[in-house]
C-alpha cells in the first residue's frame, strides 16, 4: 500500500517506522527534516503534505493539536490540495471532536473518506507497536486501513462515526490524568509519612490499587525521571478539550478540573515539556516534601 505519513515526532517517527518495516511504500513529511533513520529503513522523503497526498492512497497525520491538523489538511500546501477521489485520510492526532467532524465533512466533499484514530500508549507504545487505537468513521474505510493499524497497535476498536474516536480519546485522557494525580498523592503521602515510597509502590502493585499508571508513572515519580513520553502541555490540551466539551454538554467534571490545575501549576514553573508523571511536582510543592526526601515522621521516630 502507498502511505503518506505527516508528523514525525516522538510518536509519529516510530509509528511510521513500523509501516515501513511492514513492507509498505511510505512517503514521509514533517515541518522538520525527515529523520535519516526512517530513510535508511526505506522510507521516502515525500515533500509537502500536498505532495504526499498526491503520491499515497492512505494519508496519515500525527501532529500535536487541532490547528496543526487543520493546517496539514487544508493549508496552502495541505493534504486536501493533493487528494483525488477514493483516497482515505486518517488523523491519528488527539484533537477536538467537534473540529474532527467538520474536517471529515470537508474531506468527504472531495470524494474521499476520513477516519479519526487517536492513540493511547505514549512513546513506549509507539516504539513497541502496542498502541491502543480508537477509531471513528465509515466501517468500510476502517476495514481497509485496519491492517495498517495492526502494524502500530494491539487494541484497535471502531468506536462509531467520525468524531467518536476523538471523544473516546478525551475520555481516555480524563482517566489517565486523574489516575496520575491520585497515584502522585498516594506515593507522596507515603513518603511524607516516613515510608519507603518505592516499597509502598511495590506492595500496591500486587493489590486492587494496581494499574499501569502506578506501574510506569509511579516508577517515574520515584526515580525522578521526567523526560517526556507524553508532555504536560499536550495533556493540558486534552483536558481543555474535556472541559470545553463538558460545558457544551452542561455537565461538570470536577476531578478533571483539579487535575488540569495541577498540570497548570507545573507548566507555570516551566514544566510544560515535562512528562505528565511530573504532575507530582505540583503536589510536592503543596506538601513541602519531595518523594524520597527524609520526612519529619522519620526524624521523630
C-alpha positions as CSV (number, residue, x, y, z in Angstrom):
1,X,0.0,0.0,0.0
2,X,1.2,3.6,-0.7
3,X,1.0,5.5,2.6
4,X,1.7,9.2,3.4
5,X,2.8,9.9,7.0
6,X,2.8,13.5,8.1
7,X,4.2,14.3,11.6
8,X,7.4,12.5,12.7
9,X,7.8,13.5,16.3
10,X,8.2,11.3,19.4
11,X,5.1,9.2,18.5
12,X,5.0,9.6,14.7
13,X,8.5,8.5,13.8
14,X,8.3,5.0,15.4
15,X,4.7,4.6,14.0
16,X,5.9,5.4,10.5
17,X,8.9,3.0,11.1
18,X,6.5,0.1,11.7
19,X,4.7,0.8,8.5
20,X,8.0,0.8,6.6
21,X,9.0,-2.5,8.2
22,X,5.6,-3.9,7.2
23,X,6.7,-3.6,3.6
24,X,4.6,-0.6,2.6
25,X,5.8,2.3,0.4
26,X,5.8,5.2,2.9
27,X,6.1,8.9,1.9
28,X,7.3,11.0,4.9
29,X,6.6,14.6,5.6
30,X,7.3,16.9,8.6
31,X,8.0,20.6,9.3
32,X,11.5,19.5,10.3
33,X,13.8,17.4,8.1
34,X,12.7,13.8,7.7
35,X,14.7,11.6,10.1
36,X,17.6,9.9,8.3
37,X,16.9,6.8,10.3
38,X,13.5,6.4,8.6
39,X,15.0,7.0,5.2
40,X,17.7,4.4,6.0
41,X,14.8,1.9,6.7
42,X,13.3,2.5,3.3
43,X,11.0,5.5,3.9
44,X,10.8,8.2,1.2
45,X,11.1,11.9,1.7
46,X,7.6,12.9,0.4
47,X,8.0,16.7,0.4
48,X,4.9,18.8,1.4
49,X,1.6,17.4,2.7
50,X,0.2,18.1,-0.8
51,X,2.9,16.1,-2.4
52,X,2.4,13.2,0.0
53,X,-1.4,13.2,-0.7
54,X,-0.8,13.1,-4.5
55,X,1.5,10.0,-4.1
56,X,-0.3,8.0,-1.4
57,X,-3.6,6.1,-1.2
58,X,-3.8,6.5,2.6
59,X,-2.6,9.7,4.2
60,X,-2.0,9.7,8.0
61,X,-1.5,12.8,10.1
62,X,0.1,12.6,13.6
63,X,0.6,16.2,14.8
64,X,0.2,18.0,18.2
65,X,-3.2,19.9,18.2
66,X,-6.3,20.9,16.3
67,X,-4.7,23.9,14.5
68,X,-1.8,21.7,13.3
69,X,-4.2,19.2,11.8
70,X,-6.2,21.9,10.1
71,X,-3.0,23.4,8.6
72,X,-1.7,19.9,7.5
73,X,-5.1,19.1,5.8
74,X,-6.3,22.5,4.5
75,X,-3.3,24.8,4.3
76,X,-1.9,26.2,1.1
77,X,0.2,23.1,0.6
78,X,-2.0,20.8,2.6
79,X,-3.4,17.3,2.0
80,X,-6.7,18.5,0.5
81,X,-4.8,20.2,-2.4
82,X,-3.3,16.8,-3.4
83,X,-6.3,14.5,-2.9
84,X,-8.1,12.6,-5.7
85,X,-11.3,10.6,-5.3
86,X,-11.2,7.3,-3.4
87,X,-8.3,8.1,-1.0
88,X,-8.5,7.8,2.7
89,X,-7.3,10.4,5.2
90,X,-6.5,9.2,8.8
91,X,-5.9,11.6,11.6
92,X,-4.1,9.9,14.5
93,X,-3.6,13.1,16.5
94,X,-5.6,13.9,19.6
95,X,-7.8,16.9,18.8
96,X,-11.2,18.4,19.1
97,X,-14.1,16.0,18.3
98,X,-16.2,19.0,17.1
99,X,-13.4,20.1,14.7
100,X,-12.9,16.5,13.6
101,X,-16.5,16.2,12.4
102,X,-16.0,19.4,10.3
103,X,-12.7,18.1,8.9
104,X,-14.4,14.8,7.9
105,X,-17.2,16.6,6.2
106,X,-14.7,18.7,4.1
107,X,-12.7,15.7,3.1
108,X,-15.8,13.7,2.2
109,X,-16.9,16.6,-0.1
110,X,-13.6,15.9,-2.1
111,X,-14.7,12.3,-2.7
112,X,-12.5,10.8,0.0
113,X,-13.1,9.1,3.3
114,X,-11.9,10.2,6.7
115,X,-11.1,8.3,9.9
116,X,-10.2,9.9,13.3
117,X,-7.9,7.4,15.0
118,X,-6.2,8.8,18.1
119,X,-3.9,6.6,20.1
120,X,-3.0,5.8,23.7
121,X,0.2,4.2,24.9
122,X,2.7,7.0,24.7
123,X,6.2,6.8,23.4
124,X,6.7,3.3,24.7
125,X,3.5,2.0,23.0
126,X,4.6,3.7,19.7
127,X,8.0,2.1,19.8
128,X,6.6,-1.3,20.8
129,X,3.7,-1.2,18.3
130,X,1.4,-1.8,21.2
131,X,-0.8,1.3,21.0
132,X,-4.5,1.4,21.7
133,X,-6.2,2.9,18.6
134,X,-9.7,4.4,19.0
135,X,-11.3,4.9,15.6
136,X,-14.3,6.9,14.3
137,X,-15.5,6.8,10.7
138,X,-17.0,4.6,8.0
139,X,-16.7,0.9,8.6
140,X,-15.5,0.1,5.0
141,X,-12.7,2.7,5.4
142,X,-11.8,1.2,8.8
143,X,-11.5,-2.3,7.3
144,X,-9.2,-1.1,4.5
145,X,-6.9,0.7,7.0
146,X,-7.1,-1.9,9.8
147,X,-4.0,-3.9,8.5
148,X,-2.0,-0.6,8.9
149,X,-3.4,-0.1,12.4
150,X,-2.3,-3.6,13.3
151,X,1.3,-2.8,12.5
152,X,1.2,0.1,15.0
153,X,-1.1,-1.1,17.8
154,X,-2.7,-4.0,19.6
155,X,-6.1,-2.9,20.9
156,X,-7.9,-1.5,17.8
157,X,-11.6,-0.5,18.1
158,X,-14.1,1.1,15.7
159,X,-15.9,3.2,18.3
160,X,-18.5,4.8,15.9
161,X,-18.8,7.6,13.4
162,X,-16.5,10.5,12.8
163,X,-15.6,12.3,16.0
164,X,-16.3,9.3,18.2
165,X,-12.7,8.2,18.1
166,X,-11.6,11.6,19.4
167,X,-14.4,11.5,22.1
168,X,-13.0,8.2,23.2
169,X,-9.5,9.6,23.4
170,X,-10.7,12.5,25.5
171,X,-12.3,10.0,27.9
172,X,-9.0,8.1,28.0
173,X,-7.1,11.3,28.9
174,X,-9.6,12.1,31.7
175,X,-8.8,8.7,33.2
176,X,-5.1,8.9,32.7
177,X,-4.7,12.4,34.1
178,X,-6.9,11.7,37.1
179,X,-5.1,8.5,37.9
180,X,-1.7,10.1,37.6
181,X,-2.8,12.7,40.2
182,X,-4.1,10.1,42.7
183,X,-1.0,7.9,42.3
184,X,1.1,11.0,43.0
185,X,-1.0,11.8,46.1
186,X,-0.7,8.3,47.4
187,X,3.1,8.0,46.9
188,X,3.7,11.5,48.3
189,X,1.5,10.7,51.3
190,X,3.5,7.5,52.0
191,X,6.8,9.3,51.6
192,X,6.0,12.2,53.9
193,X,4.6,9.7,56.5
194,X,8.1,8.2,56.6
195,X,7.6,5.0,54.4
196,X,9.8,4.0,51.5
197,X,7.7,5.1,48.5
198,X,9.3,2.5,46.2
199,X,8.4,-0.3,48.6
200,X,4.9,1.0,49.0
201,X,4.5,1.1,45.2
202,X,5.8,-2.5,45.0
203,X,3.2,-3.6,47.6
204,X,0.4,-1.8,45.9
205,X,1.2,-3.4,42.6
206,X,0.0,-6.7,44.0
207,X,-3.4,-5.5,45.1
208,X,-6.6,-3.9,43.9
209,X,-4.8,-0.5,43.5
210,X,-2.6,-1.9,40.8
211,X,-2.7,-0.1,37.5
212,X,-0.4,0.7,34.5
213,X,-0.2,4.3,35.8
214,X,1.1,3.0,39.2
215,X,3.5,0.7,37.4
216,X,5.0,3.1,34.8
217,X,4.3,6.6,36.0
218,X,4.7,5.7,39.7
219,X,8.2,4.5,38.9
220,X,9.0,7.8,37.1
221,X,7.8,9.7,40.2
222,X,10.1,7.7,42.5
223,X,13.1,7.8,40.2
224,X,12.5,11.4,39.2
225,X,12.8,10.6,35.5
226,X,10.5,13.2,33.9
227,X,11.9,13.3,30.3
228,X,8.7,13.2,28.2
229,X,7.0,10.2,26.9
230,X,3.9,12.5,26.9
231,X,4.3,16.2,27.7
232,X,2.3,18.0,30.3
233,X,1.4,20.7,27.7
234,X,-0.2,18.1,25.5
235,X,-2.2,16.6,28.3
236,X,-3.3,20.1,29.3
237,X,-4.6,20.4,25.7
238,X,-6.6,17.2,26.1
239,X,-8.1,18.2,29.4
240,X,-9.1,21.5,28.0
241,X,-11.0,19.6,25.3
242,X,-12.7,17.6,28.0
243,X,-13.8,20.7,30.0
244,X,-14.9,22.5,26.9
245,X,-17.0,19.5,25.9
246,X,-18.4,19.3,29.4
247,X,-19.6,22.9,29.2
248,X,-21.3,22.3,25.9
249,X,-23.0,19.2,27.4
250,X,-24.0,21.1,30.5
251,X,-22.2,18.8,32.9
252,X,-19.4,19.0,35.5
253,X,-16.0,17.2,35.5
254,X,-14.7,18.4,38.9
255,X,-11.8,15.9,39.2
256,X,-10.7,16.7,35.7
257,X,-10.7,20.4,36.5
258,X,-8.5,19.8,39.6
259,X,-6.1,17.6,37.5
260,X,-5.9,20.4,34.9
261,X,-5.0,22.9,37.6
262,X,-2.2,20.7,39.0
263,X,-0.7,20.4,35.5
264,X,-1.1,24.2,35.0
265,X,0.9,24.7,38.1
266,X,3.7,22.6,36.6
267,X,3.5,24.4,33.3
268,X,3.7,27.8,35.1
269,X,7.1,26.6,36.6
270,X,8.5,25.9,33.1
271,X,7.3,22.3,33.1
272,X,5.2,22.2,30.0
273,X,7.7,19.8,28.4
274,X,8.0,17.5,31.4
275,X,6.4,14.1,31.3
276,X,2.9,14.2,32.7
277,X,4.0,12.0,35.6
278,X,5.7,15.2,36.8
279,X,2.3,16.4,37.9
280,X,3.6,15.1,41.3
281,X,5.8,18.2,41.5
282,X,2.8,20.4,42.0
283,X,1.6,18.3,44.9
284,X,5.1,18.2,46.3
285,X,5.1,22.0,46.5
286,X,1.8,21.9,48.3
287,X,3.2,19.3,50.8
288,X,6.6,20.9,51.2
289,X,8.0,17.5,50.6
290,X,9.6,15.6,47.7
291,X,9.2,11.8,47.3
292,X,12.3,10.2,48.6
293,X,13.2,13.1,50.9
294,X,13.7,12.4,54.6
295,X,10.5,13.2,56.3
296,X,9.7,14.7,59.7
297,X,8.0,11.5,60.6
298,X,11.3,9.6,60.1
299,X,13.1,12.2,62.2
300,X,10.6,11.7,65.1
301,X,10.8,8.1,65.2
